[in-house]
Amino acid sequence: MSLSLENLPSGLWRASELAQGQGQVRATGFTELDRELPGGGWPVGALAELLPARAGIGELRLLLPALAALTRTGKPVVMIAPPHLPYAPALAGAGLDLRHLVIVHAPPQSGVASPQAADDLWAAEQALKSASCGAVLAWLPQARSDQLRRLQLAAAGGDALAWIVRQPQALASSSPAPLRLALEPAPGSGLLIHFHKRRGPARSMPLRLDLPAHHPKLGSPRPGTALSLDSGGLHALLDCTALTLAHPRNLPAGLAA
């Protein structure tokens, strides 16, 4: 007996529509983005891969609403190997409870990249396996598909949000992550999101989001602090690569690990 698409059981997913009910999600904090994600938010217990055109274009601010919501419930948020130490006052101003933020950064080894990368992968896997984290955000530019598969398995065993940040060149290789988003800066405080992989219909046009600019309570960095913003101006403040004030000795106790 043949069945038409219209007569298929309701529990079966159709490629022409976004998957619903396939797992728990958490709202992104951006209604437009929630509408484009399966289930209506960031997937829980699954990898989401972010591929920014370059570091500091807004990838962290994209995640801040979800991260802040988790820390307000007391759930630890773990950041692993960020390319530049996040600016703690900006995170606090965006609503993160810094008492529940842990930054893991393996000390660089002179002239050797692979051992540090292995440490970062190990830290990400252990954080996901711990079942105690609300979210794990790891910068893993050198991760291979087989290593990401291990992280996907670790994520599937828990209820944490899991984001892996890689370089856009990684799009040329396969990935076990069910969600892959390439990010590009847009004029003003904008961010263009390209949906390279999601469980649902293809989206040929990028989604533009207007991200919040720097928090009004922050004011300007104190005198003497080096600050070099790119052409995006304050668009890059939360992710800015030259905010040297964010040094481990200046962070609140318990923020860095």
C-alpha positions, 0 to 999 in steps of 0.5 A: 500500500502506498501513502501520499505525503499528506497521509504520512504519520504525524510523527514523521519529519518532512524535509520541506518543514522544520523539525518539531518535537525532536528534542528540547530547545532553549530560546535564542533570545532572538524571535527571528532566529527562533523561527528559523531553528528546528523546535524554535531554539538552540538544540539541547544535547546536540552540537551547534557549529558556528563559523564566523568570517573572523573572530569578534564579529558578534558570535558571542553576543549572538549567544549572550541571551541564552547564556545569561538565562542559564547563569540566572538559574545557577547553571554553569556556563563553560567557555573553552579556549576563547581566542581572546579573553572575554571582557567581564564587565560587558558580560555582566552588563549583558546579564551573565551571572559571573559566579556561574561562568568558567573559562578554561584556557590551556596555557600555550606551549611554545611552538607546539599547537597540537597538544594544546588543541588536544587539551581543549578537545578533552576539556570540551568532552569532559564538560559535556560528559559531566552533566553539570553544565548548562552550556559549553562553548568551545573554540576548536578551529583544528577539530576533525570530523571524528573528534566532533563526533565524539563531542556530539556523542558526549553532548547527546548524553546530557542536557547542555547547550553545546556550541563549537566555533570553527573557521569558515574553511571547515564548511568544506568538510563534513560535520556531525553537528545537526546545526551549522551556521556561518556568520558574517558582519553586517552594517551597524550592529548587524549579523548575517546568519547563513544556514548551511545545515539544519533539519528542515528546508534549505534557506538560500538567503541569510538571516540578518539579526540586529545585535545589541550594541555595547551595554549603556552601563559599561561606559568607556574603558578606563583611561590607559586601556588599549582599545582598537575597534574595527570598522564595526565600531561598538558593534564589536565591543563584546567580542573585540580582540583588542580589549586588553582590560580583560586579563586573568588578574583583573577578572572576578574570583572564580571567573577563570579556571 
